[in-house]
Amino acid sequence: MRTQTKYEEIMLHEIRTLPATLLPQVLKMVRLLKEGVLNVAKPGSNVDTQKTGFCGVWHDKRSAEDIIADISTHRSGFGGRRVEL
């Protein structure tokens, strides 16, 4: 099989090294990603993010400051390091 780009070669290598049991899941993820990217690329498209599952609208009645404060207080750091925001 001839590939068109280096990225295709890399992707094929990665896929070929996966366990066969994961391939249906990988295929589903690739198709969802492809569908999402193609829909976003269309001018004036309105992608249903719930359908793709990749991202969505943040629904929260709190102010941005309250959300940031909540995130900051719940941060645990990486590897026990103290993280100052």
N, C-alpha and C positions, 0 to 999 in steps of 0.2 A: 504494500500500500504506500503510495506516494503522498507526502504531506505538503501543504502549501507554505507553511511558516514554521519557524522555530517553536513558536508557542504551541502549535498543534503537536509537534513531536514531544514536547514536554508534557502536554496534557495526556497524550496517548501513553507515555511511559508511566505517568502517575496512575492512570486508570488500570493499566495492565498489572500493576503491582498491588492492587486492592484485592481483598478476598472476594470471591464470586458472590457471596451472600450479600455484599454491600452494593453491588452493581445496580439493582433496581432502584435503590434509594438515591444513588448518585445520578442515575438517569432522570429521575423525577426532579432533583434539585437543578440539574442543568437545564431541563425544559422550563422550569419556573423562572430561572434566571434569564434565559433567552427571551421568554415571553415578556418579562418585566422590562428588560432592556429595549426590546423592539417597540413596546408600547410607549416607553418614555421618549424614544427617539422620534416618534411621530409628532409633528407640530399640532398643538391643540389637544393632544391626547389626555385623557383623564384616567390614569391607571388606578385600578382597584387594588390598593395595597393589602387589604384583607385577604384577597385571593392569592397574592404572591407570598404573603407572609414574611417578606423581607423587611418591611418597615411600615410605619403607619403614622397616623396623626396622634399627637400627645393630647389627651383630654384631661385637664386638671383645672380646677377653679382657683387654685392658689396663684399668687403673684410669682413672677420670675424669681424675685428675691427669696421668697419662702421656699420655692423648689430648690434653689441653689443651696440655701442653708440646710435643708433636709439632706441633700446629697452629701454636703460637706461633713455633717455630723455622723453620717453612717459610713463614711469611708474608713476602711480598716488598714489601709496602706498595703504595700507589696512586700512580702517577706518580713513583716514585722517592723519595717521602716516607718518612721513618723513622716507623714506627708502633709506639708503646709500648702494650702490653696490660697 
